[in-house]
Amino acid sequence: MTDRLKALADAGVSIWLDDLSRERIETGNLADLVATSSVTGVTTNPTIFQGAISNGERYDAQVAELVAADKDVDEVIFALTTTDVRNACDILAPVAAATKDDGRVSIEVEPTLANDTEATIASAKALWAAVDRPNALIKIPATLEGLPAITEAIGSGISVNVTLIFSTERYLQVMDAYLAGLEQAKAAGLDLSTIRSVASFFVSRVDTEIDARLEKIGSDEALALRGKAAVANARIAYAAYESVFSSDRWQALASVGANKQRPLWASTGVKNPAYPDTLYVTDLVVADTVNTMPEKTLEAFADHGEVTGDEVTGKGEEAREVFGALEAVGIDLDDVFRVLEVEGVDKFKASWIELVETVQGQMGSAQEKAES
């Protein structure tokens, strides 16, 4: 176990790998990361599955079986991805048993449903039933249409990873949806202690979008603010989290066994090579949070990352000053967050289309082999 990753874990940050493949599962790579690199969870998305399925032969046998059973492409994708997540859940089951909140593996509802509440609910329930593991998390996007789906899923006893959160305003709505779901679950007589949730607050994309706008403005004041927005945004969000999860409403749920919805820092791979490649890890260290990292970021932190203490608690006011400065030079933050949410949904939809095309190709190959 690397000392730097252990130091991060000891600071209370749960390290989740933002990647999964059948190769990682079958070669023992995922188990090794759990054993040696302080990895305690996994997140997935359509892009990750598209890459995994297109780059290996380990899916071929299952694809052939599904094609022989006359399954369509959506059914094949569902079977391939839920199989991987189920097996990853089994690898991480000892972590889930030994910890309160970790050992979780996330799988996302179909992104094309992001603006359809009822279809999102149906997809979440189908994925939860198919994976059939208590340490799974179903990813639901934090669109306006996704909010009632979050409440319904939680209220049904489904553990949820809320994804694509960019603004504190939307984050407050997400936390409200979570608490409403817990209240529904309580009214239905469910055991609240079995329900888990994280709220995935996206980081690097905020800097990418705002930095581009600052460079377009071009003034010295604007350029001096590059690389500061994303961390400030996350710190403001964390202050909102502290407020909500110290409220009377929350205490009433905690008293009957409810778990907090932990903040999860997502999109923590640094996209600007001018910034330190561990920026969104070191500057967001705070206990009882999750940082989900692509392997490149995980390896960078293991090599040269630094834990300098709690970099979030009590820094909300300083972060709000950064936002004030951004607005003063002409950044429309509301527009930034609108654009990021729309682009985020569109990117996931595009990844889904690529995943469908990849699997269709695999199915065609399987059909040709069967006929030859």
C-alpha positions as CSV (number, residue, x, y, z in Angstrom):
1,M,0.0,0.0,0.0
2,T,1.5,3.3,-1.0
3,D,2.2,5.7,1.8
4,R,0.7,8.6,0.0
5,L,-2.6,6.9,-0.8
6,K,-2.7,5.6,2.8
7,A,-2.2,9.1,4.1
8,L,-5.1,10.3,2.0
9,A,-7.3,7.4,3.3
10,D,-6.2,8.2,6.8
11,A,-7.4,11.8,6.3
12,G,-10.9,10.4,5.8
13,V,-11.0,10.5,2.0
14,S,-12.5,7.3,0.5
15,I,-10.6,6.5,-2.7
16,W,-12.8,5.1,-5.4
17,L,-11.5,4.1,-8.9
18,D,-13.3,5.7,-11.8
19,D,-12.9,2.7,-14.0
20,L,-14.0,-0.9,-14.4
21,S,-13.5,-3.7,-17.0
22,R,-13.9,-7.4,-17.1
23,E,-10.1,-7.6,-17.5
24,R,-9.6,-5.8,-14.2
25,I,-12.0,-8.2,-12.5
26,E,-10.7,-11.5,-14.0
27,T,-7.0,-10.7,-13.8
28,G,-7.2,-9.7,-10.1
29,N,-6.2,-6.1,-10.9
30,L,-9.2,-4.7,-9.0
31,A,-8.6,-6.9,-6.0
32,D,-4.9,-5.8,-6.1
33,L,-5.9,-2.1,-6.1
34,V,-8.1,-2.8,-3.1
35,A,-5.3,-4.6,-1.3
36,T,-2.4,-2.3,-2.1
37,S,-3.7,1.1,-3.1
38,S,-6.4,1.9,-0.6
39,V,-9.1,1.7,-3.3
40,T,-12.5,1.2,-1.5
41,G,-15.0,1.7,-4.3
42,V,-15.6,1.9,-8.0
43,T,-17.6,4.2,-10.3
44,T,-18.6,3.5,-13.9
45,N,-20.3,5.3,-16.8
46,P,-21.0,4.5,-20.4
47,T,-17.6,5.8,-21.6
48,I,-15.9,3.4,-19.3
49,F,-17.9,0.5,-20.4
50,Q,-17.5,1.4,-24.1
51,G,-13.7,1.4,-23.7
52,A,-13.8,-1.9,-21.7
53,I,-15.9,-3.7,-24.2
54,S,-14.2,-2.4,-27.3
55,N,-10.7,-3.2,-26.1
56,G,-10.9,-6.8,-25.0
57,E,-12.1,-10.3,-25.9
58,R,-13.3,-11.1,-22.4
59,Y,-16.9,-10.2,-23.3
60,D,-17.1,-12.3,-26.5
61,A,-18.4,-15.5,-24.9
62,Q,-21.3,-13.7,-23.1
63,V,-22.1,-11.7,-26.2
64,A,-22.3,-14.9,-28.2
65,E,-24.6,-16.5,-25.7
66,L,-26.9,-13.4,-25.7
67,V,-27.0,-13.3,-29.5
68,A,-27.9,-17.0,-29.6
69,A,-30.7,-16.2,-27.1
70,D,-31.9,-13.5,-29.6
71,K,-31.3,-10.6,-27.3
72,D,-31.4,-7.1,-28.7
73,V,-28.6,-4.6,-28.2
74,D,-30.1,-2.9,-25.2
75,E,-30.6,-6.3,-23.5
76,V,-27.0,-7.2,-24.3
77,I,-25.6,-4.0,-22.8
78,F,-27.7,-4.4,-19.7
79,A,-26.4,-8.0,-19.2
80,L,-22.8,-7.2,-19.9
81,T,-22.6,-4.1,-17.6
82,T,-24.7,-5.6,-14.7
83,T,-22.5,-8.7,-14.8
84,D,-19.3,-6.6,-14.4
85,V,-20.9,-4.5,-11.6
86,R,-22.2,-7.6,-9.8
87,N,-18.8,-9.2,-9.9
88,A,-17.0,-6.0,-8.8
89,C,-19.5,-5.8,-5.9
90,D,-18.5,-9.2,-4.8
91,I,-14.8,-8.3,-4.9
92,L,-15.6,-5.2,-2.7
93,A,-18.0,-7.0,-0.4
94,P,-15.4,-7.5,2.3
95,V,-14.8,-3.7,2.3
96,A,-18.5,-3.0,2.5
97,A,-18.7,-5.4,5.5
98,A,-15.7,-3.8,7.3
99,T,-16.7,-0.2,6.7
100,K,-19.8,1.9,7.2
101,D,-20.1,3.4,3.7
102,D,-17.4,2.0,1.4
103,G,-17.1,-1.1,-0.8
104,R,-19.6,0.4,-3.3
105,V,-19.8,0.0,-7.1
106,S,-21.9,2.4,-9.2
107,I,-23.8,1.8,-12.4
108,E,-25.6,4.5,-14.3
109,V,-29.1,4.6,-15.6
110,E,-29.3,4.9,-19.4
111,P,-28.3,8.6,-20.1
112,T,-30.9,9.1,-22.8
113,L,-33.4,9.0,-20.0
114,A,-31.9,11.9,-18.1
115,N,-35.0,14.1,-18.8
116,D,-37.6,11.5,-18.3
117,T,-38.5,10.9,-14.6
118,E,-40.6,7.8,-14.9
119,A,-38.2,6.1,-17.3
120,T,-35.3,6.9,-15.0
121,I,-37.1,5.3,-12.1
122,A,-37.9,2.2,-14.1
123,S,-34.3,1.9,-15.2
124,A,-33.0,2.4,-11.6
125,K,-35.2,-0.3,-10.3
126,A,-34.3,-2.7,-13.1
127,L,-30.6,-2.2,-12.6
128,W,-30.9,-2.6,-8.8
129,A,-32.8,-5.8,-9.2
130,A,-30.4,-7.2,-11.8
131,V,-27.1,-6.4,-9.9
132,D,-28.8,-7.7,-6.8
133,R,-26.0,-6.7,-4.4
134,P,-26.5,-4.5,-1.3
135,N,-23.2,-2.6,-2.0
136,A,-24.3,-1.4,-5.5
137,L,-25.2,2.2,-6.2
138,I,-27.4,3.3,-9.0
139,K,-26.3,6.5,-10.7
140,I,-29.1,9.0,-11.4
141,P,-28.3,12.4,-13.0
142,A,-29.1,15.5,-11.1
143,T,-31.3,17.0,-13.8
144,L,-34.6,18.6,-12.7
145,E,-36.3,15.5,-14.0
146,G,-33.9,13.3,-12.1
147,L,-34.7,14.8,-8.7
148,P,-38.0,13.1,-8.2
149,A,-36.4,9.9,-9.5
150,I,-33.8,10.2,-6.7
151,T,-36.6,10.5,-4.1
152,E,-38.5,7.6,-5.5
153,A,-35.4,5.3,-5.7
154,I,-34.3,6.1,-2.1
155,G,-37.9,5.8,-0.9
156,S,-37.9,2.3,-2.4
157,G,-34.7,1.3,-0.6
158,I,-32.4,1.7,-3.6
159,S,-28.9,3.1,-2.8
160,V,-28.1,6.0,-5.2
161,N,-25.1,7.8,-6.6
162,V,-26.4,11.2,-7.8
163,T,-24.2,12.3,-10.7
164,L,-23.6,15.4,-12.8
165,I,-23.9,18.0,-10.0
166,F,-22.3,21.3,-10.9
167,S,-23.8,24.0,-8.8
168,T,-24.5,24.4,-5.1
169,E,-28.1,25.4,-5.9
170,R,-28.7,22.1,-7.6
171,Y,-26.8,20.3,-4.9
172,L,-29.2,21.7,-2.3
173,Q,-32.1,20.3,-4.4
174,V,-30.3,16.9,-4.5
175,M,-29.9,16.8,-0.7
176,D,-33.6,17.7,-0.3
177,A,-34.5,14.9,-2.7
178,Y,-32.4,12.5,-0.7
179,L,-34.0,13.5,2.6
180,A,-37.5,13.3,1.1
181,G,-36.7,9.7,-0.1
182,L,-35.5,8.8,3.4
183,E,-38.7,10.1,4.8
184,Q,-40.7,8.0,2.3
185,A,-38.6,5.0,3.2
186,K,-39.2,5.6,6.9
187,A,-43.0,5.9,6.3
188,A,-42.9,2.6,4.4
189,G,-41.2,0.9,7.3
190,L,-37.9,0.3,5.6
191,D,-34.6,0.0,7.5
192,L,-32.9,3.3,6.7
193,S,-29.5,2.0,7.8
194,T,-29.3,-0.2,4.7
195,I,-29.7,2.8,2.3
196,R,-26.6,4.6,1.1
197,S,-26.0,7.6,-1.1
198,V,-23.3,9.8,-2.5
199,A,-23.6,13.1,-4.3
200,S,-21.1,13.4,-7.2
201,F,-20.1,17.0,-7.4
202,F,-18.1,17.5,-10.7
203,V,-14.9,19.5,-10.3
204,S,-12.5,19.8,-13.3
205,R,-15.1,20.7,-15.9
206,V,-15.9,23.8,-13.9
207,D,-12.4,25.1,-14.4
208,T,-12.4,24.1,-18.0
209,E,-15.5,26.1,-18.8
210,I,-14.7,29.1,-16.6
211,D,-11.1,29.3,-17.6
212,A,-12.1,29.5,-21.3
213,R,-14.4,32.4,-20.4
214,L,-11.7,34.2,-18.4
215,E,-9.3,33.9,-21.3
216,K,-11.8,35.3,-23.6
217,I,-12.2,38.3,-21.3
218,G,-8.4,38.6,-21.2
219,S,-7.9,41.2,-18.5
220,D,-5.2,40.8,-15.9
221,E,-7.9,40.4,-13.2
222,A,-9.7,37.7,-15.2
223,L,-6.6,35.7,-16.0
224,A,-5.5,35.8,-12.4
225,L,-8.6,33.8,-11.5
226,R,-7.9,30.8,-13.8
227,G,-7.8,27.5,-12.0
228,K,-9.5,28.8,-8.9
229,A,-13.2,28.3,-9.6
230,A,-13.6,24.5,-9.4
231,V,-12.1,24.1,-5.9
232,A,-14.0,27.2,-4.7
233,N,-17.2,25.7,-6.1
234,A,-16.6,22.4,-4.2
235,R,-15.8,24.2,-1.0
236,I,-19.0,26.2,-1.2
237,A,-20.9,23.0,-1.8
238,Y,-19.3,21.4,1.2
239,A,-20.5,24.3,3.4
240,A,-24.0,23.6,2.1
241,Y,-23.6,19.9,3.0
242,E,-22.6,20.8,6.5
243,S,-25.6,23.0,6.9
244,V,-28.1,20.4,5.6
245,F,-26.7,17.5,7.6
246,S,-26.7,19.4,10.8
247,S,-30.4,20.4,10.5
248,D,-33.3,19.2,12.6
249,R,-34.8,17.5,9.6
250,W,-31.6,15.4,9.2
251,Q,-31.3,14.7,12.9
252,A,-34.8,13.2,12.9
253,L,-33.7,10.7,10.2
254,A,-30.3,10.0,11.8
255,S,-32.0,9.1,15.0
256,V,-33.7,6.1,13.3
257,G,-30.5,4.9,11.5
258,A,-30.2,7.0,8.3
259,N,-26.8,7.5,6.7
260,K,-25.5,10.8,5.5
261,Q,-25.3,11.4,1.7
262,R,-21.6,11.8,1.4
263,P,-20.1,14.4,-1.0
264,L,-18.1,12.7,-3.8
265,W,-15.6,14.7,-5.7
266,A,-16.0,13.6,-9.4
267,S,-14.2,14.6,-12.5
268,T,-11.0,15.0,-10.6
269,G,-8.6,14.2,-13.4
270,V,-6.8,17.5,-14.2
271,K,-7.5,18.6,-17.8
272,N,-5.1,21.6,-18.0
273,P,-1.5,20.4,-18.1
274,A,-0.5,23.8,-16.5
275,Y,-2.1,22.7,-13.2
276,P,-0.7,20.1,-10.8
277,D,-2.0,16.7,-11.7
278,T,-3.2,16.1,-8.2
279,L,-4.8,19.5,-7.7
280,Y,-8.4,18.2,-7.3
281,V,-7.3,15.7,-4.7
282,T,-4.9,17.6,-2.5
283,D,-7.1,20.8,-2.4
284,L,-10.3,18.9,-1.6
285,V,-9.1,16.7,1.3
286,V,-11.7,16.6,4.0
287,A,-13.0,13.7,6.2
288,D,-16.0,11.6,5.2
289,T,-15.9,12.4,1.6
290,V,-15.1,10.4,-1.5
291,N,-12.7,11.2,-4.3
292,T,-13.3,9.1,-7.4
293,M,-10.2,9.1,-9.6
294,P,-9.3,7.8,-13.0
295,E,-6.3,5.4,-12.8
296,K,-3.9,8.1,-14.1
297,T,-4.8,10.4,-11.2
298,L,-4.6,7.6,-8.7
299,E,-1.1,6.7,-9.9
300,A,-0.1,10.4,-9.9
301,F,-1.1,10.8,-6.3
302,A,0.6,7.6,-5.3
303,D,3.8,8.9,-6.8
304,H,3.8,12.5,-5.6
305,G,0.5,13.6,-4.1
306,E,0.5,15.5,-0.8
307,V,-1.9,15.5,2.1
308,T,-1.6,18.9,3.7
309,G,-4.6,18.5,6.1
310,D,-8.2,19.5,5.8
311,E,-8.4,21.9,2.8
312,V,-12.2,22.4,2.8
313,T,-13.8,22.9,6.2
314,G,-14.2,26.5,7.1
315,K,-13.1,27.8,3.7
316,G,-16.6,28.6,2.4
317,E,-16.3,32.3,2.9
318,E,-12.9,32.4,1.1
319,A,-14.5,30.4,-1.7
320,R,-17.4,32.8,-2.0
321,E,-14.9,35.7,-2.4
322,V,-13.5,33.9,-5.4
323,F,-17.0,33.7,-6.9
324,G,-17.5,37.4,-6.2
325,A,-14.3,38.1,-8.1
326,L,-15.4,35.9,-11.0
327,E,-18.7,37.8,-11.2
328,A,-16.9,41.1,-11.0
329,V,-14.9,40.4,-14.1
330,G,-18.0,39.3,-16.0
331,I,-18.5,35.6,-15.5
332,D,-22.2,34.6,-15.5
333,L,-22.0,31.6,-13.1
334,D,-25.7,30.6,-13.6
335,D,-25.0,30.3,-17.3
336,V,-21.8,28.3,-16.6
337,F,-23.7,25.8,-14.6
338,R,-26.6,25.6,-17.1
339,V,-24.1,24.9,-19.9
340,L,-22.2,22.3,-17.9
341,E,-25.3,20.3,-17.0
342,V,-26.5,20.3,-20.6
343,E,-23.1,19.4,-21.9
344,G,-22.7,16.8,-19.2
345,V,-25.9,15.0,-20.2
346,D,-25.1,15.4,-23.9
347,K,-21.6,13.8,-23.4
348,F,-23.1,10.9,-21.5
349,K,-25.7,10.4,-24.3
350,A,-23.0,10.5,-26.9
351,S,-21.0,7.9,-24.9
352,W,-24.1,5.7,-24.8
353,I,-24.5,5.9,-28.6
354,E,-20.8,4.8,-28.9
355,L,-21.4,2.0,-26.5
356,V,-24.5,0.9,-28.5
357,E,-22.4,1.0,-31.7
358,T,-19.6,-1.0,-30.1
359,V,-21.9,-3.7,-28.8
360,Q,-23.7,-3.9,-32.1
361,G,-20.3,-4.6,-33.7
362,Q,-19.6,-7.3,-31.2
363,M,-23.0,-8.8,-31.8
364,G,-22.4,-8.8,-35.6
365,S,-19.1,-10.6,-35.1
366,A,-20.7,-13.2,-32.8
367,Q,-23.5,-13.8,-35.4
368,E,-21.0,-14.2,-38.2
369,K,-19.0,-16.8,-36.2
370,A,-22.2,-18.7,-35.3
371,E,-23.1,-18.9,-39.0
372,S,-19.7,-19.9,-40.3
